[in-house]
Structure formats: C-alpha cells, structure tokens
Amino acid sequence: MTAGEATAADPSERHAPGPAAPPPTGRALRRLRAALLLGGLTAGLVVVSVVAAGVGAYTIPAGQVAASMLDAVGIRVAAPLPDRVAHTVLWDVRLPRVVLAVTVGAALGVAGAMMQGIFGNPLAEPGVIGVSSGAAVGAIVVIFTGATVLGHWTIIASSFVFGLATTLFVYVFARSRGRTEVVTLLLTGIAVNAIAGAAIGLMTNFSQDAEIQTITFWQLGSVATATWSKVAAIVPCLIAGMVVIPIYARRLDLLALGEGPARHLGVDVERMRLVLITALALLTSAAVAFAGIVAFIGLVVPHIVRMVTGPGHRVLLPASALGGGLLLLAADLLARTAAAPAEIPLGVVTAALGGPFFFYLLYRTRSKQGGWS
C-alpha cells in the first residue's frame, strides 16, 4: 500500500480537526453589543411609532398605518390604505405628535449623556440640576410678555439664552478644585429649580386665564399640541446639537480619565466643554420650548445604555438619542391611553418612572463613595 493509499484509507487522518477558532476579543464583543443595541432600539422605535400612531379615540390598524407611511415615501405594499378620515387623523394629529415626542426624547437623552460626560457626574441631568427649569422660564417670559420678535423662533431663542445661562451657572458653581462635587451639584439644582419655580409662579400670578393655561402646559410637559410646523422648528435644533457627536465623542472618553491626562493627550478641555455646553443647552431649550419640563429622560436612558455597552461615548450618545426617543414616545402613549379619555401630563409620567430610578442612583453612588464627604 502506498503512502497516499494509507492516508486515504485512514478516516482519522482525512477528518482530523483543524486548530480551534480563537474566541472573540473584548473589542469584538463590545462592537457586537453596540450593534445589537442600536439595531434593537431602532426596531423598537419603529414598532412603537406605528403602534402609537394607530392607538387613540379613532383606532387605525397598524397595517394601515405602516402602509400609509410607506406610501408617503413611494413604496406601495399590498396592505390597504386608511380611508379619508383615518388619513387625516393619522397625518394631521397622530404622526406630528409621534415625531415631536421622538425628537424631544432624543434631544433630552443626548443632552443628559453630554452633561454627565462634561460634569463627570452620573447624577447630572437637565431636569435634576435645573437647566430645564431655566429654559422653561425663558419660554414663559415670552408667553407672559407676548414677544414675537423672531416669530416662531422667539420661544426657542429665549429658552436657549436662559438654558445656556443656567447651564453655565451650574457648571461654574458646582466646580471645586478641578472636579464637580456631587452634593454641590444636587444642591445647586435644588436652588435653581426653586428660583425658577418662584419666577414661574410670579408670572402665573399676574397672567390672564389663557396665559395661565399655557404656563401650566410648560410646567407639566406635553406634546399634545404637536404640529408639523413645530416639528420643522425643532428638527434643525436637534441636528445642530447632535452634530458634535462624531467630533467630541472620543474626546469625552479621554476626559473621563481626568482633565490632566486629557490635556496631555491633546484635548482642549475648556473649548470642548464650552462647545458641548452650548450644544446641550440648545437641545434642552428646544425640547422645553415645544414639550415643557420633561424630567429624568436624560438621567435614565444613558445609564441603561451604559449597562449594556459600557461608557464609550461613540455608542452612548447615538444610543441615548434612540433610547430617549423610544422612552418618551412610550411615556406619551401611556399618558394618553392609561386614563382615556382624559390625558395624564407627560411630565408626570416621566417623573413617576424616573424618580425611583434616581433614588436608586443616589443609593448606589453613596454606597460606592462611602458617604458624601
């Protein structure tokens, strides 16, 4: 028997297993988790959007909602389209509300993630430290005075100025010896919210009945008055605020190492903070201008994302946008269906969801630090 025949006749030789494939690296696992998270959030956002657009006093089947949305972009499907009444309800009432809720949630989610990175503090969030209240004061000043200098953009501009001033004040006041103290940050937020509440109360006291109703809307939060014109106004603000993500995401990761190491690695820390504070003030003010004070979205969503993919901002920021939009849309759906035909204020729902989570974060932070001193 030749050597070739011996080899062919020996099955163990022909089917000998090759070397085992190397296990996936930590980086590969993180990329897989990030891809699954972003894909899952996107799919969830699409599904909840279709459901939210169809649920209400006038029910529209989900298949008709999806068919109408696809038809609007030139894709024809076999499912039937909604009738004239359903089409009007869908495109003039439901979809503007859905899109506005998603954009507001995305803005607040990204603003919260940015703020936690800038302050280096897991408890930072626009509503908790008073930025949302400051922006709301700016919006209510416009309502109270009836100013229309910039047309539809007047409220956004005023909210932005007040929100930016509040953010800068909190940032400067809470900083001590190159870091942000947890207790000082929370106490500053309490003081800012108290002052903003007093200012809002004073303007409410001297307002007419119609103005009081509008001011109450800002305090409780809602997207019930959504229109396509409001969507068209908030989307540019969202894009302008999120355009910094690919530029500064990696630098925020370096800042997490500390200001000194970040500077040695070439990061202009103060310039980065100024740009990001401006961006998050724009995002927060735009959200407040069209939805009022909606707290805890920017606190809950970034923490949930970190539990899945870790603290890297290149995934954290876009995932916080998707997660914020999904969470606020789900909260709005709950707000208008849980007590139908009445509607629960959106800010009440998010506070009920985010309040217990905030207590959990307080407890965990205190346990890790061994106290607040």
C-alpha beads as a LAMMPS data file, in Angstrom:
LAMMPS data file: protein, C-alpha beads

373 atoms
372 bonds

1 atom types
1 bond types

-500.0 500.0 xlo xhi
-500.0 500.0 ylo yhi
-500.0 500.0 zlo zhi

Masses

1 110.0

Atoms # bond

1 1 1 0.000 0.000 0.000
2 1 1 1.384 3.357 -0.948
3 1 1 1.563 6.317 1.399
4 1 1 -1.254 8.039 -0.492
5 1 1 -3.466 4.941 -0.193
6 1 1 -2.715 4.692 3.505
7 1 1 -3.712 8.290 4.026
8 1 1 -6.915 7.899 2.013
9 1 1 -7.808 4.707 3.899
10 1 1 -7.392 6.309 7.339
11 1 1 -10.519 8.342 8.198
12 1 1 -8.887 9.812 11.269
13 1 1 -6.286 11.366 9.057
14 1 1 -8.787 12.707 6.492
15 1 1 -11.125 14.242 9.083
16 1 1 -8.638 15.468 11.639
17 1 1 -9.950 18.701 13.098
18 1 1 -8.010 21.878 12.429
19 1 1 -6.986 24.388 15.080
20 1 1 -9.891 25.834 17.100
21 1 1 -11.103 29.300 16.131
22 1 1 -9.866 31.948 18.548
23 1 1 -12.516 33.268 20.948
24 1 1 -13.878 36.730 20.172
25 1 1 -11.935 39.562 21.718
26 1 1 -13.355 42.065 24.179
27 1 1 -13.455 44.708 21.466
28 1 1 -15.401 42.399 19.142
29 1 1 -17.922 41.652 21.890
30 1 1 -18.373 45.351 22.606
31 1 1 -18.957 46.041 18.915
32 1 1 -21.478 43.211 18.753
33 1 1 -23.334 44.504 21.802
34 1 1 -23.315 48.017 20.386
35 1 1 -24.671 46.849 17.029
36 1 1 -27.378 44.772 18.712
37 1 1 -28.329 47.672 20.984
38 1 1 -28.547 50.248 18.195
39 1 1 -30.439 47.822 15.967
40 1 1 -32.814 46.846 18.757
41 1 1 -33.510 50.460 19.711
42 1 1 -34.163 51.366 16.069
43 1 1 -36.523 48.432 15.589
44 1 1 -38.296 49.195 18.854
45 1 1 -38.687 52.839 17.885
46 1 1 -40.263 51.875 14.549
47 1 1 -42.673 49.408 16.165
48 1 1 -43.766 51.755 18.959
49 1 1 -44.166 54.599 16.449
50 1 1 -46.541 52.527 14.335
51 1 1 -48.498 51.442 17.411
52 1 1 -48.670 54.974 18.843
53 1 1 -49.838 56.385 15.506
54 1 1 -52.736 53.929 15.407
55 1 1 -53.926 53.977 19.027
56 1 1 -56.419 56.576 20.198
57 1 1 -60.077 57.561 20.197
58 1 1 -60.143 56.787 16.476
59 1 1 -58.281 53.485 16.112
60 1 1 -56.285 52.875 12.933
61 1 1 -54.964 49.332 12.293
62 1 1 -51.190 49.044 12.429
63 1 1 -51.102 47.596 8.901
64 1 1 -52.835 50.669 7.503
65 1 1 -50.505 52.965 9.430
66 1 1 -47.430 51.206 8.049
67 1 1 -48.883 51.128 4.530
68 1 1 -49.664 54.847 4.614
69 1 1 -46.190 55.724 5.882
70 1 1 -44.516 53.580 3.225
71 1 1 -46.801 55.019 0.543
72 1 1 -45.707 58.507 1.559
73 1 1 -42.108 57.638 0.603
74 1 1 -43.110 55.956 -2.655
75 1 1 -43.235 52.324 -1.519
76 1 1 -46.501 50.555 -2.365
77 1 1 -47.476 47.451 -0.398
78 1 1 -50.396 45.036 -0.576
79 1 1 -51.953 46.230 2.702
80 1 1 -54.960 48.583 2.372
81 1 1 -54.509 52.306 2.899
82 1 1 -56.563 54.182 5.545
83 1 1 -59.742 55.928 4.463
84 1 1 -60.012 59.710 4.207
85 1 1 -60.923 60.291 7.865
86 1 1 -58.244 57.927 9.130
87 1 1 -55.691 59.524 6.792
88 1 1 -56.495 62.970 8.209
89 1 1 -56.272 61.753 11.807
90 1 1 -53.005 59.949 11.079
91 1 1 -51.154 62.698 9.235
92 1 1 -52.577 65.802 10.903
93 1 1 -52.820 64.626 14.520
94 1 1 -51.015 61.385 15.351
95 1 1 -47.795 61.441 13.318
96 1 1 -46.825 65.034 14.250
97 1 1 -47.215 64.022 17.887
98 1 1 -45.183 60.855 17.395
99 1 1 -42.347 62.670 15.604
100 1 1 -42.299 65.503 18.149
101 1 1 -42.163 63.037 21.051
102 1 1 -39.272 61.179 19.405
103 1 1 -37.283 64.354 18.681
104 1 1 -37.837 65.766 22.180
105 1 1 -36.831 62.461 23.767
106 1 1 -33.749 62.213 21.555
107 1 1 -32.718 65.760 22.473
108 1 1 -33.103 65.127 26.204
109 1 1 -31.348 61.756 26.040
110 1 1 -28.298 63.179 24.257
111 1 1 -28.257 66.272 26.488
112 1 1 -28.202 64.078 29.587
113 1 1 -25.368 61.913 28.258
114 1 1 -23.349 65.011 27.304
115 1 1 -23.943 66.621 30.678
116 1 1 -22.814 63.537 32.586
117 1 1 -19.647 63.425 30.484
118 1 1 -18.891 67.128 30.920
119 1 1 -19.505 67.184 34.670
120 1 1 -18.014 63.735 35.224
121 1 1 -21.039 63.017 37.381
122 1 1 -23.604 60.226 36.882
123 1 1 -26.373 62.267 38.532
124 1 1 -26.225 65.195 36.113
125 1 1 -29.404 65.656 34.043
126 1 1 -31.081 68.783 32.628
127 1 1 -34.188 68.417 34.799
128 1 1 -32.388 67.456 38.015
129 1 1 -29.877 70.319 38.052
130 1 1 -32.331 72.971 36.905
131 1 1 -31.437 73.512 33.256
132 1 1 -34.924 72.527 32.074
133 1 1 -36.487 74.885 34.618
134 1 1 -34.229 77.712 33.487
135 1 1 -35.154 77.117 29.854
136 1 1 -38.834 76.991 30.842
137 1 1 -38.510 80.405 32.478
138 1 1 -37.217 81.747 29.171
139 1 1 -40.208 80.291 27.316
140 1 1 -42.695 81.599 29.870
141 1 1 -41.185 85.089 29.745
142 1 1 -42.049 85.158 26.042
143 1 1 -45.578 83.933 26.749
144 1 1 -46.042 86.422 29.578
145 1 1 -44.771 89.418 27.605
146 1 1 -46.268 88.377 24.264
147 1 1 -42.968 88.990 22.481
148 1 1 -42.811 87.872 18.826
149 1 1 -39.533 89.422 17.698
150 1 1 -38.360 86.247 15.933
151 1 1 -41.739 84.765 15.101
152 1 1 -41.971 81.054 15.907
153 1 1 -38.300 81.083 16.914
154 1 1 -38.803 83.614 19.730
155 1 1 -39.625 80.986 22.344
156 1 1 -36.704 78.794 21.245
157 1 1 -34.273 81.727 21.324
158 1 1 -35.419 82.834 24.774
159 1 1 -35.321 79.268 26.108
160 1 1 -31.822 78.832 24.688
161 1 1 -30.477 82.011 26.318
162 1 1 -31.946 81.138 29.710
163 1 1 -30.978 77.484 29.407
164 1 1 -27.389 78.329 28.427
165 1 1 -27.072 80.836 31.278
166 1 1 -28.407 78.255 33.737
167 1 1 -26.034 75.557 32.473
168 1 1 -23.001 77.826 32.723
169 1 1 -24.016 78.958 36.217
170 1 1 -24.445 75.390 37.468
171 1 1 -21.173 74.326 35.844
172 1 1 -19.160 77.147 37.412
173 1 1 -20.840 76.981 40.817
174 1 1 -20.557 73.193 41.207
175 1 1 -16.861 73.044 40.263
176 1 1 -14.321 72.848 43.064
177 1 1 -10.600 72.024 42.825
178 1 1 -10.946 70.803 39.248
179 1 1 -13.903 68.494 39.784
180 1 1 -17.666 68.585 40.187
181 1 1 -18.886 67.739 43.668
182 1 1 -21.989 65.566 43.881
183 1 1 -23.558 67.367 46.842
184 1 1 -22.874 70.825 45.420
185 1 1 -24.335 69.804 42.059
186 1 1 -27.551 68.496 43.605
187 1 1 -27.951 71.443 45.963
188 1 1 -27.344 73.850 43.098
189 1 1 -30.035 72.086 41.119
190 1 1 -32.451 72.355 44.048
191 1 1 -31.740 76.084 44.374
192 1 1 -32.091 76.717 40.623
193 1 1 -35.367 74.803 40.463
194 1 1 -36.672 76.768 43.462
195 1 1 -35.759 80.119 41.924
196 1 1 -37.219 79.106 38.552
197 1 1 -40.386 77.908 40.277
198 1 1 -40.709 81.236 42.077
199 1 1 -40.270 83.165 38.819
200 1 1 -42.839 80.986 37.056
201 1 1 -45.252 81.372 39.969
202 1 1 -44.866 85.138 39.941
203 1 1 -45.612 85.366 36.219
204 1 1 -48.533 82.984 36.629
205 1 1 -49.984 85.193 39.357
206 1 1 -50.094 88.211 37.029
207 1 1 -51.211 86.333 33.895
208 1 1 -54.589 86.135 32.214
209 1 1 -56.573 82.901 32.091
210 1 1 -55.326 81.923 28.612
211 1 1 -51.718 82.580 29.608
212 1 1 -52.156 80.593 32.840
213 1 1 -53.315 77.585 30.845
214 1 1 -50.268 77.822 28.573
215 1 1 -47.885 78.250 31.521
216 1 1 -49.393 75.189 33.198
217 1 1 -48.624 73.277 29.994
218 1 1 -44.934 74.201 30.265
219 1 1 -44.759 73.135 33.894
220 1 1 -46.393 69.728 33.423
221 1 1 -44.992 68.853 29.993
222 1 1 -46.919 67.615 26.969
223 1 1 -46.670 67.037 23.225
224 1 1 -50.436 67.179 22.720
225 1 1 -50.220 70.398 20.685
226 1 1 -47.807 68.934 18.144
227 1 1 -47.937 70.196 14.570
228 1 1 -45.706 69.735 11.560
229 1 1 -44.561 73.369 11.893
230 1 1 -43.307 72.643 15.411
231 1 1 -41.556 69.516 14.167
232 1 1 -39.926 71.565 11.405
233 1 1 -38.714 74.043 14.023
234 1 1 -37.234 71.536 16.482
235 1 1 -35.505 69.232 13.975
236 1 1 -32.819 71.815 12.974
237 1 1 -32.073 72.368 16.670
238 1 1 -31.736 68.610 17.182
239 1 1 -29.394 68.270 14.203
240 1 1 -27.299 71.277 15.291
241 1 1 -26.966 69.893 18.812
242 1 1 -26.096 66.361 17.691
243 1 1 -23.574 67.320 15.014
244 1 1 -20.896 67.441 17.745
245 1 1 -21.251 63.714 18.480
246 1 1 -18.745 62.382 15.906
247 1 1 -16.355 65.223 16.729
248 1 1 -16.261 65.050 20.528
249 1 1 -17.330 61.501 21.423
250 1 1 -13.750 60.214 21.574
251 1 1 -12.589 63.314 23.464
252 1 1 -15.273 62.759 26.100
253 1 1 -13.835 59.279 26.610
254 1 1 -10.429 60.861 27.215
255 1 1 -11.948 63.416 29.599
256 1 1 -13.236 60.527 31.720
257 1 1 -9.565 59.784 32.528
258 1 1 -9.279 63.217 34.165
259 1 1 -8.563 66.731 32.956
260 1 1 -4.793 66.378 33.283
261 1 1 -4.454 63.171 31.230
262 1 1 -6.941 64.515 28.670
263 1 1 -4.856 67.670 28.177
264 1 1 -1.667 65.617 27.828
265 1 1 -3.414 63.593 25.105
266 1 1 -4.152 66.771 23.137
267 1 1 -7.697 67.619 24.245
268 1 1 -8.572 71.304 24.588
269 1 1 -10.749 70.686 27.642
270 1 1 -12.189 74.166 28.134
271 1 1 -13.049 74.626 24.467
272 1 1 -14.680 71.200 24.359
273 1 1 -16.751 71.969 27.450
274 1 1 -17.885 75.291 26.015
275 1 1 -18.976 73.673 22.737
276 1 1 -20.777 70.813 24.445
277 1 1 -22.475 73.081 26.986
278 1 1 -23.768 75.195 24.108
279 1 1 -24.969 72.068 22.301
280 1 1 -26.771 70.584 25.311
281 1 1 -28.316 73.971 26.138
282 1 1 -29.665 74.138 22.578
283 1 1 -31.039 70.586 22.798
284 1 1 -32.651 71.188 26.189
285 1 1 -34.117 74.570 25.287
286 1 1 -35.631 73.240 22.059
287 1 1 -37.178 70.313 23.945
288 1 1 -38.586 72.590 26.650
289 1 1 -39.866 75.115 24.107
290 1 1 -42.130 72.526 22.486
291 1 1 -42.812 69.998 25.264
292 1 1 -42.385 71.859 28.550
293 1 1 -40.487 70.424 31.512
294 1 1 -39.976 66.682 30.985
295 1 1 -37.548 65.379 33.588
296 1 1 -35.452 62.236 34.044
297 1 1 -35.202 61.161 30.383
298 1 1 -31.590 62.350 30.279
299 1 1 -30.865 60.517 33.528
300 1 1 -32.469 57.126 32.936
301 1 1 -31.556 56.461 29.298
302 1 1 -27.739 56.995 29.402
303 1 1 -27.442 54.759 32.473
304 1 1 -29.385 51.943 30.836
305 1 1 -27.193 52.228 27.735
306 1 1 -24.018 52.079 29.852
307 1 1 -25.234 48.882 31.487
308 1 1 -25.340 47.265 28.039
309 1 1 -22.370 48.653 26.126
310 1 1 -20.174 50.427 28.657
311 1 1 -19.225 54.111 28.932
312 1 1 -17.830 54.719 25.420
313 1 1 -19.452 57.894 24.083
314 1 1 -19.264 56.874 20.415
315 1 1 -22.047 54.388 21.175
316 1 1 -23.510 56.073 24.255
317 1 1 -24.533 59.319 22.531
318 1 1 -26.389 57.907 19.483
319 1 1 -27.915 55.130 21.606
320 1 1 -29.113 57.738 24.110
321 1 1 -30.799 59.594 21.253
322 1 1 -32.628 56.451 20.112
323 1 1 -33.421 55.352 23.658
324 1 1 -34.628 58.807 24.672
325 1 1 -36.953 58.971 21.687
326 1 1 -38.272 55.473 22.387
327 1 1 -38.808 56.094 26.112
328 1 1 -40.570 59.430 25.676
329 1 1 -42.776 58.066 22.893
330 1 1 -43.773 55.128 25.097
331 1 1 -44.405 57.510 28.021
332 1 1 -46.604 59.715 25.822
333 1 1 -48.537 56.662 24.627
334 1 1 -49.102 55.686 28.252
335 1 1 -50.072 59.251 29.180
336 1 1 -52.878 59.446 26.633
337 1 1 -54.216 55.894 26.975
338 1 1 -53.921 54.979 30.672
339 1 1 -56.790 57.244 31.768
340 1 1 -58.592 57.744 28.429
341 1 1 -60.446 59.863 27.502
342 1 1 -58.521 62.043 29.971
343 1 1 -54.789 62.593 29.412
344 1 1 -52.077 62.434 32.069
345 1 1 -49.428 65.178 31.751
346 1 1 -46.284 63.784 30.157
347 1 1 -44.012 65.246 32.826
348 1 1 -45.968 63.377 35.499
349 1 1 -45.409 60.054 33.736
350 1 1 -41.659 60.575 33.245
351 1 1 -41.283 61.719 36.870
352 1 1 -43.121 58.605 38.085
353 1 1 -40.752 56.446 36.009
354 1 1 -37.556 58.373 36.665
355 1 1 -37.995 59.261 40.344
356 1 1 -37.444 55.721 41.702
357 1 1 -34.518 55.270 39.308
358 1 1 -32.976 58.486 40.652
359 1 1 -33.268 57.174 44.221
360 1 1 -31.505 54.007 43.090
361 1 1 -28.648 56.020 41.578
362 1 1 -28.344 58.117 44.730
363 1 1 -28.110 54.968 46.828
364 1 1 -25.579 53.322 44.522
365 1 1 -23.404 56.434 44.268
366 1 1 -23.420 56.900 48.030
367 1 1 -22.543 53.249 48.616
368 1 1 -19.602 53.393 46.199
369 1 1 -18.230 56.605 47.641
370 1 1 -18.716 55.579 51.256
371 1 1 -20.652 58.740 52.026
372 1 1 -20.972 62.225 50.585
373 1 1 -17.987 63.850 52.268

Bonds

1 1 1 2
2 1 2 3
3 1 3 4
4 1 4 5
5 1 5 6
6 1 6 7
7 1 7 8
8 1 8 9
9 1 9 10
10 1 10 11
11 1 11 12
12 1 12 13
13 1 13 14
14 1 14 15
15 1 15 16
16 1 16 17
17 1 17 18
18 1 18 19
19 1 19 20
20 1 20 21
21 1 21 22
22 1 22 23
23 1 23 24
24 1 24 25
25 1 25 26
26 1 26 27
27 1 27 28
28 1 28 29
29 1 29 30
30 1 30 31
31 1 31 32
32 1 32 33
33 1 33 34
34 1 34 35
35 1 35 36
36 1 36 37
37 1 37 38
38 1 38 39
39 1 39 40
40 1 40 41
41 1 41 42
42 1 42 43
43 1 43 44
44 1 44 45
45 1 45 46
46 1 46 47
47 1 47 48
48 1 48 49
49 1 49 50
50 1 50 51
51 1 51 52
52 1 52 53
53 1 53 54
54 1 54 55
55 1 55 56
56 1 56 57
57 1 57 58
58 1 58 59
59 1 59 60
60 1 60 61
61 1 61 62
62 1 62 63
63 1 63 64
64 1 64 65
65 1 65 66
66 1 66 67
67 1 67 68
68 1 68 69
69 1 69 70
70 1 70 71
71 1 71 72
72 1 72 73
73 1 73 74
74 1 74 75
75 1 75 76
76 1 76 77
77 1 77 78
78 1 78 79
79 1 79 80
80 1 80 81
81 1 81 82
82 1 82 83
83 1 83 84
84 1 84 85
85 1 85 86
86 1 86 87
87 1 87 88
88 1 88 89
89 1 89 90
90 1 90 91
91 1 91 92
92 1 92 93
93 1 93 94
94 1 94 95
95 1 95 96
96 1 96 97
97 1 97 98
98 1 98 99
99 1 99 100
100 1 100 101
101 1 101 102
102 1 102 103
103 1 103 104
104 1 104 105
105 1 105 106
106 1 106 107
107 1 107 108
108 1 108 109
109 1 109 110
110 1 110 111
111 1 111 112
112 1 112 113
113 1 113 114
114 1 114 115
115 1 115 116
116 1 116 117
117 1 117 118
118 1 118 119
119 1 119 120
120 1 120 121
121 1 121 122
122 1 122 123
123 1 123 124
124 1 124 125
125 1 125 126
126 1 126 127
127 1 127 128
128 1 128 129
129 1 129 130
130 1 130 131
131 1 131 132
132 1 132 133
133 1 133 134
134 1 134 135
135 1 135 136
136 1 136 137
137 1 137 138
138 1 138 139
139 1 139 140
140 1 140 141
141 1 141 142
142 1 142 143
143 1 143 144
144 1 144 145
145 1 145 146
146 1 146 147
147 1 147 148
148 1 148 149
149 1 149 150
150 1 150 151
151 1 151 152
152 1 152 153
153 1 153 154
154 1 154 155
155 1 155 156
156 1 156 157
157 1 157 158
158 1 158 159
159 1 159 160
160 1 160 161
161 1 161 162
162 1 162 163
163 1 163 164
164 1 164 165
165 1 165 166
166 1 166 167
167 1 167 168
168 1 168 169
169 1 169 170
170 1 170 171
171 1 171 172
172 1 172 173
173 1 173 174
174 1 174 175
175 1 175 176
176 1 176 177
177 1 177 178
178 1 178 179
179 1 179 180
180 1 180 181
181 1 181 182
182 1 182 183
183 1 183 184
184 1 184 185
185 1 185 186
186 1 186 187
187 1 187 188
188 1 188 189
189 1 189 190
190 1 190 191
191 1 191 192
192 1 192 193
193 1 193 194
194 1 194 195
195 1 195 196
196 1 196 197
197 1 197 198
198 1 198 199
199 1 199 200
200 1 200 201
201 1 201 202
202 1 202 203
203 1 203 204
204 1 204 205
205 1 205 206
206 1 206 207
207 1 207 208
208 1 208 209
209 1 209 210
210 1 210 211
211 1 211 212
212 1 212 213
213 1 213 214
214 1 214 215
215 1 215 216
216 1 216 217
217 1 217 218
218 1 218 219
219 1 219 220
220 1 220 221
221 1 221 222
222 1 222 223
223 1 223 224
224 1 224 225
225 1 225 226
226 1 226 227
227 1 227 228
228 1 228 229
229 1 229 230
230 1 230 231
231 1 231 232
232 1 232 233
233 1 233 234
234 1 234 235
235 1 235 236
236 1 236 237
237 1 237 238
238 1 238 239
239 1 239 240
240 1 240 241
241 1 241 242
242 1 242 243
243 1 243 244
244 1 244 245
245 1 245 246
246 1 246 247
247 1 247 248
248 1 248 249
249 1 249 250
250 1 250 251
251 1 251 252
252 1 252 253
253 1 253 254
254 1 254 255
255 1 255 256
256 1 256 257
257 1 257 258
258 1 258 259
259 1 259 260
260 1 260 261
261 1 261 262
262 1 262 263
263 1 263 264
264 1 264 265
265 1 265 266
266 1 266 267
267 1 267 268
268 1 268 269
269 1 269 270
270 1 270 271
271 1 271 272
272 1 272 273
273 1 273 274
274 1 274 275
275 1 275 276
276 1 276 277
277 1 277 278
278 1 278 279
279 1 279 280
280 1 280 281
281 1 281 282
282 1 282 283
283 1 283 284
284 1 284 285
285 1 285 286
286 1 286 287
287 1 287 288
288 1 288 289
289 1 289 290
290 1 290 291
291 1 291 292
292 1 292 293
293 1 293 294
294 1 294 295
295 1 295 296
296 1 296 297
297 1 297 298
298 1 298 299
299 1 299 300
300 1 300 301
301 1 301 302
302 1 302 303
303 1 303 304
304 1 304 305
305 1 305 306
306 1 306 307
307 1 307 308
308 1 308 309
309 1 309 310
310 1 310 311
311 1 311 312
312 1 312 313
313 1 313 314
314 1 314 315
315 1 315 316
316 1 316 317
317 1 317 318
318 1 318 319
319 1 319 320
320 1 320 321
321 1 321 322
322 1 322 323
323 1 323 324
324 1 324 325
325 1 325 326
326 1 326 327
327 1 327 328
328 1 328 329
329 1 329 330
330 1 330 331
331 1 331 332
332 1 332 333
333 1 333 334
334 1 334 335
335 1 335 336
336 1 336 337
337 1 337 338
338 1 338 339
339 1 339 340
340 1 340 341
341 1 341 342
342 1 342 343
343 1 343 344
344 1 344 345
345 1 345 346
346 1 346 347
347 1 347 348
348 1 348 349
349 1 349 350
350 1 350 351
351 1 351 352
352 1 352 353
353 1 353 354
354 1 354 355
355 1 355 356
356 1 356 357
357 1 357 358
358 1 358 359
359 1 359 360
360 1 360 361
361 1 361 362
362 1 362 363
363 1 363 364
364 1 364 365
365 1 365 366
366 1 366 367
367 1 367 368
368 1 368 369
369 1 369 370
370 1 370 371
371 1 371 372
372 1 372 373
